Amino acid sequence: MSSIGWRVHGDGRRVTPGEVVSPDERLTWPRTVGIGLQHIVAMFGATFLVPLITGFSPQTTLFFSAVGTVGFLLITGNRLPSYLGSSFAFLAPIAAATASGGQSVAVGGILVTGIALALVGLLVHVVGGRWIDVVMPPVVTGTIVALIGFNLAPAAWNNVKVAPVTAIVTLASIILISVLFRGMLGRLAILLGVLVGYAVALVRGEVVFDNVRAASWFGLPDFVTPTFDISVLGLFLPVVFVLIAENVGHVKSVAAMTGKNYDDLTGRALLADGLATTLAGLGGGSGTTTYAENIGVMAATRVYSTAAYWVAAGGAFVLALSPKFGALIATVPVGVLGGAGTMLYGMIGILGARIWVQNKVDFSDPVNLTTAAVALVIGVADFTWTTGDLQFAGIALGTAAAIGIYHLMRAITRWRGTGHEPASPASVPGGDELVH
């Protein structure tokens, strides 16, 4: 474990071609602060969209995001650069839990999810992470991520219907900015698209500033005490699988970009994110995850210094102590959220497919095909099963189906030796039927 401290990279002013600034290095402090501020901008749009969509306090979410990031850096020994922003995987369960029992019940679900993830992190740290690959092979992980994203599609449409013009402008702006601009501007397409949509909403009179005027400049966030309803906990536990995949993917990504092996930090990363999510669940913040947006900043700058993340966490903490800032963020209207949500929910779904592609999942294998096919329909259609006080909705049932179907079918195919039969004409290797 390294201590809190960094050696200066080179002359501290530049990164020569072919080199990177390692996590234990830094540039001059003015440059480090500048990069840290870029990290705040990068996480900003996505981190705030979750509380805005779910009705949580943006100020409270930012507060726990900052504290969680500090905890992550400490627990990983200041060796693994990461910002912990709001996880989109919580959107559907938070919405369902809030509708049935209020915000405190949703916060309780976040708390339980965090505890479960922290326990997984401890287990991985002690015994290693090989069992994760066994329980959740890529076809299962990709399916769970995909069904969580696509399960949210109706929520996006409900917001779009309220202000379709604003929603369409927001969505179109995000799409165009992502291809019109290179580098950092392109990576901030969601944030910039939201700003464009917000400007349109201002012109159309859809933004109300009453709460902003009434809010004070400085003060603590509004905290929410968690309560627990066993009937909605089934909605949250599938999120643990997504957070595992995101954290493991983050560790692998940083290792690939820096040329160092960080596998020994996987358990610590999971534990840190679990504790950050638990802490958020104790006070009304959104659940957290490692942020791909900030990986983009590191890739663009080639600066992987954890010092920049301490700056980002400090800056986020300062902003979180301004109720007026939080109230301003909360003025983003429904139409803007609908446009951004259409993009974001679809991106979550496609990230699941990306896991399949990156891991070369073979869908000519009937086990893989059936696992994904059945679980996706259950998740997208939002199947619901109620037993006593417990209710399991599409995400929970889809997750259970993905894990259960995969392992049951895999066991049977090994027993019967039937694993090489194509599941259907459409799944024949190479798609030979398409040329006839």
VEXLUMDREN-49469 format. One record per residue (C-alpha): y, x, z negated; residue number from 1. Coordinates in steps of 0.5 Angstrom, whole numbers, plus 2048, in hexadecimal, padded with zeros to 3 digits. Last residue first. Example, Ala and Ser with C-alpha at 12.3 -4.5 7.8 and 13.67 -1.06 7.14 Angstrom:
// VEXLUMDREN-49469
pt yy 7FE	xx 81B	zz 7F2	num 2
pt yy 7F7	xx 819	zz 7F0	num 1
This chain:
// VEXLUMDREN-49469
pt yy 7DA	xx 7C6	zz 862	num 436
pt yy 7DF	xx 7CB	zz 860	num 435
pt yy 7E1	xx 7C8	zz 859	num 434
pt yy 7D9	xx 7C8	zz 857	num 433
pt yy 7D9	xx 7CF	zz 856	num 432
pt yy 7DE	xx 7CE	zz 850	num 431
pt yy 7DC	xx 7D6	zz 84E	num 430
pt yy 7D8	xx 7D4	zz 849	num 429
pt yy 7D6	xx 7CC	zz 849	num 428
pt yy 7DA	xx 7C9	zz 845	num 427
pt yy 7DC	xx 7C3	zz 84A	num 426
pt yy 7D5	xx 7C2	zz 84B	num 425
pt yy 7D4	xx 7C0	zz 844	num 424
pt yy 7D1	xx 7C4	zz 83E	num 423
pt yy 7CE	xx 7CA	zz 841	num 422
pt yy 7C8	xx 7CB	zz 83E	num 421
pt yy 7C8	xx 7D2	zz 83B	num 420
pt yy 7C7	xx 7D0	zz 834	num 419
pt yy 7C1	xx 7CD	zz 834	num 418
pt yy 7BC	xx 7D2	zz 830	num 417
pt yy 7BA	xx 7CC	zz 82B	num 416
pt yy 7BC	xx 7CF	zz 825	num 415
pt yy 7C2	xx 7D3	zz 827	num 414
pt yy 7C4	xx 7CD	zz 82B	num 413
pt yy 7C3	xx 7C9	zz 824	num 412
pt yy 7C7	xx 7CE	zz 820	num 411
pt yy 7CD	xx 7CE	zz 825	num 410
pt yy 7CD	xx 7C7	zz 826	num 409
pt yy 7CE	xx 7C6	zz 81E	num 408
pt yy 7D3	xx 7CC	zz 81E	num 407
pt yy 7D7	xx 7C9	zz 823	num 406
pt yy 7D7	xx 7C2	zz 821	num 405
pt yy 7D9	xx 7C3	zz 81A	num 404
pt yy 7DF	xx 7C8	zz 81B	num 403
pt yy 7E2	xx 7C4	zz 821	num 402
pt yy 7E0	xx 7BD	zz 81E	num 401
pt yy 7E3	xx 7BF	zz 817	num 400
pt yy 7E9	xx 7C1	zz 81A	num 399
pt yy 7EA	xx 7BB	zz 81E	num 398
pt yy 7E9	xx 7B7	zz 818	num 397
pt yy 7EE	xx 7BA	zz 814	num 396
pt yy 7F3	xx 7BA	zz 81A	num 395
pt yy 7F1	xx 7B3	zz 81C	num 394
pt yy 7F2	xx 7B0	zz 815	num 393
pt yy 7EE	xx 7B0	zz 80F	num 392
pt yy 7EF	xx 7AB	zz 80A	num 391
pt yy 7ED	xx 7AB	zz 803	num 390
pt yy 7EE	xx 7A5	zz 7FE	num 389
pt yy 7E7	xx 7A2	zz 7FF	num 388
pt yy 7E5	xx 7A5	zz 806	num 387
pt yy 7E9	xx 7A5	zz 80C	num 386
pt yy 7E8	xx 7A8	zz 813	num 385
pt yy 7EE	xx 7A8	zz 818	num 384
pt yy 7EE	xx 7AB	zz 81F	num 383
pt yy 7F4	xx 7AE	zz 821	num 382
pt yy 7F3	xx 7AD	zz 828	num 381
pt yy 7F5	xx 7B4	zz 82A	num 380
pt yy 7F1	xx 7B7	zz 824	num 379
pt yy 7EB	xx 7B3	zz 825	num 378
pt yy 7EC	xx 7B4	zz 82D	num 377
pt yy 7EC	xx 7BC	zz 82B	num 376
pt yy 7E6	xx 7BC	zz 827	num 375
pt yy 7E2	xx 7B9	zz 82C	num 374
pt yy 7E4	xx 7BD	zz 832	num 373
pt yy 7E5	xx 7C4	zz 82E	num 372
pt yy 7DE	xx 7C4	zz 82A	num 371
pt yy 7DA	xx 7C1	zz 830	num 370
pt yy 7DD	xx 7C6	zz 835	num 369
pt yy 7DB	xx 7CC	zz 830	num 368
pt yy 7D4	xx 7CA	zz 82F	num 367
pt yy 7D3	xx 7C8	zz 836	num 366
pt yy 7D4	xx 7CF	zz 838	num 365
pt yy 7D8	xx 7CF	zz 83F	num 364
pt yy 7DE	xx 7CF	zz 83B	num 363
pt yy 7DE	xx 7D6	zz 83A	num 362
pt yy 7E3	xx 7D8	zz 835	num 361
pt yy 7E6	xx 7DE	zz 838	num 360
pt yy 7EA	xx 7E0	zz 831	num 359
pt yy 7F1	xx 7E1	zz 834	num 358
pt yy 7EF	xx 7DA	zz 838	num 357
pt yy 7ED	xx 7D6	zz 832	num 356
pt yy 7F2	xx 7D8	zz 82D	num 355
pt yy 7F7	xx 7D7	zz 833	num 354
pt yy 7F4	xx 7D0	zz 833	num 353
pt yy 7F6	xx 7CF	zz 82C	num 352
pt yy 7FD	xx 7D2	zz 82D	num 351
pt yy 7FD	xx 7CC	zz 832	num 350
pt yy 7FD	xx 7C7	zz 82D	num 349
pt yy 802	xx 7CA	zz 829	num 348
pt yy 807	xx 7CB	zz 82F	num 347
pt yy 806	xx 7C3	zz 830	num 346
pt yy 809	xx 7C2	zz 829	num 345
pt yy 80E	xx 7C7	zz 82A	num 344
pt yy 811	xx 7C4	zz 831	num 343
pt yy 811	xx 7BD	zz 830	num 342
pt yy 813	xx 7BE	zz 829	num 341
pt yy 81A	xx 7C2	zz 82C	num 340
pt yy 81B	xx 7BB	zz 830	num 339
pt yy 81A	xx 7B7	zz 82A	num 338
pt yy 81D	xx 7BB	zz 825	num 337
pt yy 824	xx 7BB	zz 829	num 336
pt yy 823	xx 7B3	zz 82A	num 335
pt yy 822	xx 7B3	zz 822	num 334
pt yy 829	xx 7B6	zz 820	num 333
pt yy 82A	xx 7BD	zz 81E	num 332
pt yy 82F	xx 7BB	zz 818	num 331
pt yy 82A	xx 7BE	zz 813	num 330
pt yy 82C	xx 7C5	zz 815	num 329
pt yy 833	xx 7C4	zz 813	num 328
pt yy 830	xx 7C1	zz 80C	num 327
pt yy 82C	xx 7C8	zz 80B	num 326
pt yy 833	xx 7CC	zz 80C	num 325
pt yy 837	xx 7C7	zz 807	num 324
pt yy 831	xx 7C8	zz 802	num 323
pt yy 832	xx 7D0	zz 802	num 322
pt yy 82D	xx 7D4	zz 7FE	num 321
pt yy 828	xx 7D4	zz 804	num 320
pt yy 82D	xx 7D8	zz 808	num 319
pt yy 82D	xx 7DD	zz 803	num 318
pt yy 825	xx 7DD	zz 803	num 317
pt yy 825	xx 7DD	zz 80B	num 316
pt yy 829	xx 7E4	zz 80B	num 315
pt yy 825	xx 7E7	zz 805	num 314
pt yy 81E	xx 7E5	zz 809	num 313
pt yy 821	xx 7E8	zz 80F	num 312
pt yy 823	xx 7EE	zz 80C	num 311
pt yy 81D	xx 7EF	zz 809	num 310
pt yy 81A	xx 7EE	zz 810	num 309
pt yy 81E	xx 7F3	zz 813	num 308
pt yy 81B	xx 7F8	zz 80E	num 307
pt yy 814	xx 7F7	zz 810	num 306
pt yy 815	xx 7FB	zz 816	num 305
pt yy 812	xx 7F9	zz 81C	num 304
pt yy 817	xx 7FB	zz 821	num 303
pt yy 815	xx 7FB	zz 828	num 302
pt yy 81C	xx 7F7	zz 829	num 301
pt yy 819	xx 7F1	zz 82E	num 300
pt yy 812	xx 7F2	zz 82B	num 299
pt yy 814	xx 7F1	zz 824	num 298
pt yy 819	xx 7EB	zz 826	num 297
pt yy 813	xx 7E8	zz 829	num 296
pt yy 80F	xx 7E9	zz 823	num 295
pt yy 814	xx 7E5	zz 81F	num 294
pt yy 813	xx 7DF	zz 824	num 293
pt yy 80C	xx 7E0	zz 822	num 292
pt yy 80D	xx 7DE	zz 81B	num 291
pt yy 808	xx 7DF	zz 815	num 290
pt yy 807	xx 7D8	zz 812	num 289
pt yy 80A	xx 7D4	zz 80D	num 288
pt yy 80A	xx 7CD	zz 80A	num 287
pt yy 810	xx 7C9	zz 80A	num 286
pt yy 814	xx 7C9	zz 803	num 285
pt yy 814	xx 7C4	zz 7FE	num 284
pt yy 814	xx 7C8	zz 7F7	num 283
pt yy 80C	xx 7C9	zz 7F5	num 282
pt yy 80A	xx 7C8	zz 7FC	num 281
pt yy 80E	xx 7CE	zz 7FF	num 280
pt yy 80B	xx 7D2	zz 7F9	num 279
pt yy 804	xx 7D0	zz 7FC	num 278
pt yy 807	xx 7D2	zz 803	num 277
pt yy 809	xx 7D9	zz 801	num 276
pt yy 803	xx 7DA	zz 7FD	num 275
pt yy 7FE	xx 7D8	zz 803	num 274
pt yy 803	xx 7DD	zz 807	num 273
pt yy 802	xx 7E3	zz 802	num 272
pt yy 7FA	xx 7E1	zz 802	num 271
pt yy 7F9	xx 7E1	zz 809	num 270
pt yy 7FD	xx 7E7	zz 80A	num 269
pt yy 7FA	xx 7EB	zz 804	num 268
pt yy 7F3	xx 7E9	zz 807	num 267
pt yy 7F5	xx 7EC	zz 80E	num 266
pt yy 7F8	xx 7F2	zz 80B	num 265
pt yy 7F2	xx 7F6	zz 80C	num 264
pt yy 7F2	xx 7F4	zz 814	num 263
pt yy 7F8	xx 7F8	zz 815	num 262
pt yy 7F6	xx 7FD	zz 81A	num 261
pt yy 7FC	xx 801	zz 81D	num 260
pt yy 7FE	xx 801	zz 824	num 259
pt yy 805	xx 7FE	zz 822	num 258
pt yy 805	xx 7F8	zz 827	num 257
pt yy 7FD	xx 7F7	zz 827	num 256
pt yy 7FD	xx 7F7	zz 81F	num 255
pt yy 803	xx 7F2	zz 81F	num 254
pt yy 7FF	xx 7EE	zz 823	num 253
pt yy 7F9	xx 7EE	zz 820	num 252
pt yy 7FC	xx 7ED	zz 819	num 251
pt yy 800	xx 7E7	zz 81C	num 250
pt yy 7F9	xx 7E4	zz 81F	num 249
pt yy 7F6	xx 7E4	zz 818	num 248
pt yy 7FC	xx 7E0	zz 815	num 247
pt yy 7FC	xx 7DB	zz 81B	num 246
pt yy 7F5	xx 7DA	zz 81B	num 245
pt yy 7F5	xx 7D9	zz 813	num 244
pt yy 7FB	xx 7D5	zz 813	num 243
pt yy 7F7	xx 7D0	zz 818	num 242
pt yy 7F1	xx 7D0	zz 814	num 241
pt yy 7F5	xx 7CE	zz 80E	num 240
pt yy 7F8	xx 7C8	zz 812	num 239
pt yy 7F1	xx 7C5	zz 812	num 238
pt yy 7F3	xx 7C4	zz 80A	num 237
pt yy 7F9	xx 7C0	zz 80B	num 236
pt yy 7F7	xx 7B9	zz 80E	num 235
pt yy 7F1	xx 7B9	zz 809	num 234
pt yy 7F6	xx 7B9	zz 803	num 233
pt yy 7F8	xx 7B2	zz 805	num 232
pt yy 7F4	xx 7AE	zz 801	num 231
pt yy 7F4	xx 7B3	zz 7FB	num 230
pt yy 7FB	xx 7B1	zz 7F9	num 229
pt yy 7FE	xx 7B7	zz 7F6	num 228
pt yy 806	xx 7B7	zz 7F3	num 227
pt yy 80A	xx 7BD	zz 7F5	num 226
pt yy 811	xx 7BE	zz 7F2	num 225
pt yy 817	xx 7BE	zz 7F7	num 224
pt yy 81C	xx 7C3	zz 7F6	num 223
pt yy 823	xx 7C2	zz 7F9	num 222
pt yy 826	xx 7C9	zz 7FB	num 221
pt yy 82A	xx 7CD	zz 7F6	num 220
pt yy 832	xx 7CD	zz 7F7	num 219
pt yy 838	xx 7D0	zz 7FB	num 218
pt yy 83C	xx 7CD	zz 801	num 217
pt yy 83C	xx 7C6	zz 7FE	num 216
pt yy 839	xx 7C0	zz 802	num 215
pt yy 83E	xx 7BA	zz 803	num 214
pt yy 841	xx 7BC	zz 80A	num 213
pt yy 83A	xx 7BE	zz 80C	num 212
pt yy 837	xx 7B7	zz 80A	num 211
pt yy 83C	xx 7B3	zz 80E	num 210
pt yy 83B	xx 7B7	zz 814	num 209
pt yy 837	xx 7B2	zz 819	num 208
pt yy 835	xx 7B4	zz 81F	num 207
pt yy 833	xx 7AF	zz 825	num 206
pt yy 83A	xx 7AE	zz 828	num 205
pt yy 838	xx 7B0	zz 82F	num 204
pt yy 83C	xx 7B6	zz 82F	num 203
pt yy 839	xx 7B8	zz 829	num 202
pt yy 832	xx 7B7	zz 82B	num 201
pt yy 834	xx 7BB	zz 832	num 200
pt yy 836	xx 7C1	zz 82D	num 199
pt yy 82F	xx 7C0	zz 829	num 198
pt yy 82B	xx 7C0	zz 82F	num 197
pt yy 82E	xx 7C7	zz 831	num 196
pt yy 82D	xx 7C9	zz 82A	num 195
pt yy 826	xx 7C7	zz 82A	num 194
pt yy 825	xx 7CB	zz 831	num 193
pt yy 828	xx 7D1	zz 82E	num 192
pt yy 823	xx 7D1	zz 828	num 191
pt yy 81D	xx 7CF	zz 82D	num 190
pt yy 81F	xx 7D4	zz 832	num 189
pt yy 820	xx 7DA	zz 82D	num 188
pt yy 81A	xx 7DE	zz 830	num 187
pt yy 81E	xx 7DE	zz 837	num 186
pt yy 825	xx 7E0	zz 834	num 185
pt yy 821	xx 7E6	zz 830	num 184
pt yy 81F	xx 7E9	zz 837	num 183
pt yy 820	xx 7E5	zz 83D	num 182
pt yy 823	xx 7DF	zz 83F	num 181
pt yy 822	xx 7D9	zz 844	num 180
pt yy 81B	xx 7D8	zz 843	num 179
pt yy 81B	xx 7D6	zz 83B	num 178
pt yy 822	xx 7D4	zz 83C	num 177
pt yy 820	xx 7CE	zz 841	num 176
pt yy 81A	xx 7CC	zz 83D	num 175
pt yy 81E	xx 7CB	zz 837	num 174
pt yy 824	xx 7C8	zz 83A	num 173
pt yy 820	xx 7C3	zz 83E	num 172
pt yy 81D	xx 7C1	zz 837	num 171
pt yy 824	xx 7C0	zz 834	num 170
pt yy 826	xx 7BC	zz 83A	num 169
pt yy 820	xx 7B8	zz 83A	num 168
pt yy 821	xx 7B6	zz 832	num 167
pt yy 829	xx 7B5	zz 832	num 166
pt yy 827	xx 7B0	zz 838	num 165
pt yy 821	xx 7AD	zz 835	num 164
pt yy 825	xx 7AB	zz 82E	num 163
pt yy 820	xx 7A7	zz 82A	num 162
pt yy 81A	xx 7A7	zz 82F	num 161
pt yy 81A	xx 7AF	zz 82E	num 160
pt yy 819	xx 7AE	zz 827	num 159
pt yy 813	xx 7AA	zz 827	num 158
pt yy 810	xx 7AE	zz 82D	num 157
pt yy 810	xx 7B4	zz 829	num 156
pt yy 80C	xx 7B1	zz 824	num 155
pt yy 807	xx 7AE	zz 829	num 154
pt yy 806	xx 7B5	zz 82B	num 153
pt yy 804	xx 7B8	zz 824	num 152
pt yy 7FC	xx 7B7	zz 825	num 151
pt yy 7FD	xx 7BC	zz 82B	num 150
pt yy 800	xx 7C2	zz 826	num 149
pt yy 7FA	xx 7C1	zz 821	num 148
pt yy 7F5	xx 7C0	zz 826	num 147
pt yy 7F7	xx 7C6	zz 82A	num 146
pt yy 7F7	xx 7CB	zz 823	num 145
pt yy 7F0	xx 7C8	zz 821	num 144
pt yy 7ED	xx 7C9	zz 828	num 143
pt yy 7EF	xx 7D0	zz 828	num 142
pt yy 7EC	xx 7D2	zz 822	num 141
pt yy 7E5	xx 7CE	zz 823	num 140
pt yy 7E5	xx 7D2	zz 82A	num 139
pt yy 7E7	xx 7D8	zz 827	num 138
pt yy 7E2	xx 7D8	zz 822	num 137
pt yy 7E3	xx 7D5	zz 81B	num 136
pt yy 7DE	xx 7D6	zz 816	num 135
pt yy 7DB	xx 7DC	zz 819	num 134
pt yy 7E2	xx 7DF	zz 81B	num 133
pt yy 7E4	xx 7DE	zz 814	num 132
pt yy 7DE	xx 7E1	zz 811	num 131
pt yy 7E0	xx 7E8	zz 814	num 130
pt yy 7E6	xx 7E8	zz 810	num 129
pt yy 7E4	xx 7ED	zz 80A	num 128
pt yy 7E1	xx 7EB	zz 803	num 127
pt yy 7E7	xx 7ED	zz 7FE	num 126
pt yy 7ED	xx 7EC	zz 802	num 125
pt yy 7EA	xx 7E6	zz 806	num 124
pt yy 7E8	xx 7E2	zz 800	num 123
pt yy 7EF	xx 7E3	zz 7FD	num 122
pt yy 7F2	xx 7E1	zz 804	num 121
pt yy 7EE	xx 7DB	zz 804	num 120
pt yy 7F0	xx 7D9	zz 7FD	num 119
pt yy 7F7	xx 7DA	zz 7FF	num 118
pt yy 7F6	xx 7D5	zz 805	num 117
pt yy 7F3	xx 7D0	zz 800	num 116
pt yy 7F9	xx 7D1	zz 7FB	num 115
pt yy 7FE	xx 7D0	zz 801	num 114
pt yy 7FA	xx 7CA	zz 804	num 113
pt yy 7FA	xx 7C7	zz 7FD	num 112
pt yy 802	xx 7C8	zz 7FC	num 111
pt yy 803	xx 7C5	zz 803	num 110
pt yy 7FF	xx 7BF	zz 801	num 109
pt yy 804	xx 7BE	zz 7FB	num 108
pt yy 80A	xx 7BF	zz 7FF	num 107
pt yy 807	xx 7B9	zz 803	num 106
pt yy 806	xx 7B5	zz 7FD	num 105
pt yy 80D	xx 7B7	zz 7FB	num 104
pt yy 810	xx 7B4	zz 801	num 103
pt yy 80E	xx 7AD	zz 801	num 102
pt yy 807	xx 7AA	zz 800	num 101
pt yy 804	xx 7A7	zz 807	num 100
pt yy 80A	xx 7A9	zz 80C	num 99
pt yy 80B	xx 7B0	zz 808	num 98
pt yy 804	xx 7B1	zz 809	num 97
pt yy 803	xx 7B0	zz 810	num 96
pt yy 809	xx 7B3	zz 812	num 95
pt yy 807	xx 7B9	zz 80E	num 94
pt yy 800	xx 7B9	zz 811	num 93
pt yy 803	xx 7B9	zz 818	num 92
pt yy 809	xx 7BF	zz 817	num 91
pt yy 805	xx 7C4	zz 813	num 90
pt yy 802	xx 7C8	zz 819	num 89
pt yy 809	xx 7C9	zz 81B	num 88
pt yy 80A	xx 7CE	zz 815	num 87
pt yy 810	xx 7D0	zz 813	num 86
pt yy 812	xx 7D7	zz 812	num 85
pt yy 80F	xx 7DD	zz 80F	num 84
pt yy 812	xx 7E3	zz 812	num 83
pt yy 80D	xx 7E9	zz 813	num 82
pt yy 80D	xx 7F1	zz 813	num 81
pt yy 807	xx 7F3	zz 810	num 80
pt yy 807	xx 7FA	zz 80C	num 79
pt yy 80C	xx 7F8	zz 806	num 78
pt yy 806	xx 7F8	zz 802	num 77
pt yy 803	xx 7F1	zz 805	num 76
pt yy 804	xx 7EE	zz 7FE	num 75
pt yy 80B	xx 7F0	zz 7FE	num 74
pt yy 80D	xx 7EE	zz 805	num 73
pt yy 80A	xx 7E7	zz 805	num 72
pt yy 80E	xx 7E6	zz 7FE	num 71
pt yy 814	xx 7E8	zz 801	num 70
pt yy 812	xx 7E3	zz 807	num 69
pt yy 810	xx 7DE	zz 802	num 68
pt yy 817	xx 7DE	zz 7FF	num 67
pt yy 81B	xx 7DD	zz 806	num 66
pt yy 817	xx 7D8	zz 808	num 65
pt yy 817	xx 7D4	zz 801	num 64
pt yy 81F	xx 7D4	zz 802	num 63
pt yy 81F	xx 7D2	zz 809	num 62
pt yy 81A	xx 7CC	zz 808	num 61
pt yy 81F	xx 7CA	zz 802	num 60
pt yy 825	xx 7CA	zz 806	num 59
pt yy 822	xx 7C7	zz 80C	num 58
pt yy 820	xx 7C1	zz 807	num 57
pt yy 81A	xx 7BD	zz 80A	num 56
pt yy 81A	xx 7B7	zz 80E	num 55
pt yy 814	xx 7B9	zz 812	num 54
pt yy 817	xx 7BB	zz 819	num 53
pt yy 81D	xx 7BE	zz 816	num 52
pt yy 819	xx 7C2	zz 811	num 51
pt yy 815	xx 7C5	zz 817	num 50
pt yy 81A	xx 7C6	zz 81C	num 49
pt yy 81E	xx 7CB	zz 817	num 48
pt yy 819	xx 7D0	zz 817	num 47
pt yy 818	xx 7CF	zz 81F	num 46
pt yy 81F	xx 7D0	zz 820	num 45
pt yy 821	xx 7D6	zz 81B	num 44
pt yy 81B	xx 7DB	zz 81C	num 43
pt yy 81E	xx 7DF	zz 821	num 42
pt yy 825	xx 7DE	zz 81E	num 41
pt yy 823	xx 7E1	zz 818	num 40
pt yy 81F	xx 7E6	zz 81B	num 39
pt yy 825	xx 7E8	zz 81F	num 38
pt yy 829	xx 7E9	zz 818	num 37
pt yy 824	xx 7EE	zz 816	num 36
pt yy 825	xx 7F2	zz 81D	num 35
pt yy 82C	xx 7F2	zz 81B	num 34
pt yy 82B	xx 7F4	zz 814	num 33
pt yy 826	xx 7FA	zz 816	num 32
pt yy 82B	xx 7FC	zz 81B	num 31
pt yy 830	xx 7FD	zz 815	num 30
pt yy 82B	xx 800	zz 811	num 29
pt yy 829	xx 805	zz 816	num 28
pt yy 823	xx 805	zz 819	num 27
pt yy 81C	xx 803	zz 814	num 26
pt yy 815	xx 806	zz 813	num 25
pt yy 80F	xx 803	zz 80F	num 24
pt yy 80E	xx 7FE	zz 814	num 23
pt yy 80E	xx 802	zz 81A	num 22
pt yy 814	xx 803	zz 81F	num 21
pt yy 811	xx 804	zz 825	num 20
pt yy 811	xx 809	zz 82B	num 19
pt yy 80F	xx 809	zz 832	num 18
pt yy 816	xx 80A	zz 834	num 17
pt yy 81B	xx 80C	zz 82E	num 16
pt yy 81D	xx 808	zz 829	num 15
pt yy 824	xx 809	zz 827	num 14
pt yy 829	xx 80A	zz 821	num 13
pt yy 825	xx 80C	zz 81B	num 12
pt yy 825	xx 813	zz 81E	num 11
pt yy 81D	xx 813	zz 81E	num 10
pt yy 81B	xx 80D	zz 81A	num 9
pt yy 81E	xx 80D	zz 813	num 8
pt yy 818	xx 80D	zz 80D	num 7
pt yy 818	xx 806	zz 80A	num 6
pt yy 817	xx 804	zz 803	num 5
pt yy 813	xx 7FF	zz 7FF	num 4
pt yy 80D	xx 802	zz 7FD	num 3
pt yy 807	xx 803	zz 802	num 2
pt yy 800	xx 800	zz 800	num 1
